[in-house]
């Protein structure tokens, strides 16, 4: 929906309900709601560009990845031409092609779903694996190997899943978490980062 259409809808809704709506801009420095609504967390890490290039080369095939299943506009990965991949976001955003990947039909024949990639929080890996299996969608997952290993770890080695895998290295060296100044090298989280291509 265009901004113009949204403003029209807002106008007609307020007129119909007899609401007098007055909007004003509040700078971030004076807005107490900004801090909790804009958290910067390591859950929004992204791979370093050189590591992303390696994953593309290893598993991306001739065309490369076509979609990022869990991203924000700020941390979405790029295709081989350097353009942001279509992505599913947790909430509506200008570059989003859909909200909440679990609400999508990945069995759709849309070309952008041909070869997806995902680097999700550890708590969602098992759900993502089950979701991909239900939709029979090949995908490359980047996951953190922690001890004790999570319940879903054996799933990525089941032969019928056609999984290829390789170790990337430690999270400390291969991820960039968000920072108020941009993206900085990750420090302090133990574990190895693996890339798995689930067929």
N, C-alpha and C positions, 0 to 999 in steps of 0.2 A: 504494500500500500504506500502511495506517495505521501510526502509530508502534507501536501495540499489537501489530499483526500482525508487524511487523519484530522487535520484542523477543521475541515467541514463537518466531519462526523462529530467531533467534540462540540462544535458550535450548536448543531441541531439537537444533540443530546441535552446540553445545558438549557437550551431554549425550551425544549419539550418538558423538562423537569422543573422549569422555573428556578434555575440555579444561577446565581451571580458568581462567576469565576474570575478571580484576579490572580495573575501570575507575576512573580517577581524573581529575579536572579539573586541567588545568595552565593558569594564566593566560597570556595572550599575552606578557606581559613576561618570562616564564620559559621560554617554549616556542620553541626555536631553529627549529622547523619552520614556524612561523607566517609568518615574513618571506618565504621563497621561495614559499610557497603562497598568499600574498595580494598579488600584485603590483598596483600601480596603473600603468596604461600609457595612452598616448594612443590605443591601439587600441580602448579602451572609451569613446571620446568619444560624446557624443550631441548632437543639434541643440538649439540654444536654443529655448525654447518658442515664441517669436514666429516663428522661422524654420520650425519644425515646422508652425505654423498656416498659413503661406504655402504650404508643400508640400501640406498637406491641401486647401487651397482650390484650388490649381492642378490637382492630379492625383487627389484623393481622391473625386471624384464626390459624389453626394448623401449616401451613407452614411459616407464616409470609409474609412480603412484598417481592415482586419480582422485583420491579423497582422503581427508583426515577425519576419522570418526569422532574424535573428541578434542576440541580445540577452542581457543578464544581467538578473536580477530588479531590479538597481539602476539600469540604464540603459534599460529598455524604454520605448518611446514610448507615448503614450496615444491613446485614441479621442476622438471629438468630445465625449464626455461627461466626459472626464478620467480614465477608468478605464484601467489598463494593458492593452495589447493582448496577446492570446495570443502566446507567443513560443517559438522553438526556441533552446535554450541549448547551450553546449558540454558541459555535464555536468548531471546531474539536479538540480533545484532545486524549491522549493515551488510556484512559479508557472509552471514549464515545461510546455508541452503536447507536448514531444518533445525528444530529445537529438540534436544534429547534423543540421542541415537537409539535408545531403547523403544522409542515411540515410532520408529521408522520401519518401513518394509524393505529390508536389504535384499530380498529376492527380486526386487524391481530390476528391469533390464536397462535402467538409465546408464548411459555410458560413464558418468562420473563415479559410479559404484563398481566399476570393473575391477579395480585393484586398490582397496582401501588400506590405510595404515592407522594404527592407534597406539598412543602412549598414554595410558590412563592411570589414575591412582591405584595403588596396590589392592585396595578394598574392592575394586570393580573388575579385576582380571577374571575371576571365576565366572561372573555374570556375562562378561563380554565373550568368553569362550563358548558358553552355552548358547548365547544369542547368535553368534556366528554359525554354530553348528545347526541351530534350528532353521536358519535361512540359507544354509549351505553356501556360505560366502567365503571365498579365500581372503586372507588378510594377513598382514604382517603386524605382529605385536612386539613392542619393546617393553620388557618387564624387569623389575628389580628382583634379584635372587637374595632373599634374606634367610636368616636362621632363627628359629626353626622354619623350615620351608612351609609354604601355605598349602592348603588342601588341594588346590588346583594344579600344583606343580607337575604331578604325574600326567595330567591331561595333555600337556604339550609334547609328550614323548610317545603317545599311543600311536602305533604304526598306521592304523587306518585313517588317522587324521592327516597323513602325508606331511608331517612336520619336518621342516629343515630348520636348523638352528646354528647359531654361532655366538660365542661370547664377544661382547663389545669391550668390556673392561669395567673399572670401578666408576660408580656414579660421580664420584668426586671430580673425575677428569673429563667426563663426556656429556655432562648436562649443564645447562645455563638456567638458573632460576631467575624470576623477575626481581627487580630492584627499583627503587624510586629513580635511579639514574639510568635504567635500562636493563641489560642482561649481564650477569657477572658469573665467573666460574663457580661451580658448586663446591662447597666444603662441608665436611663433617658428617655425611650420611654414609654408613658402611654398606657394603654389598656390591655384587657384580651386576652389570646391566647386560641383558641378553636380548637378542632379536630372534623371533620365531616367525616363520612363515607357515601359517596353518592352511593347508589345502583342503 
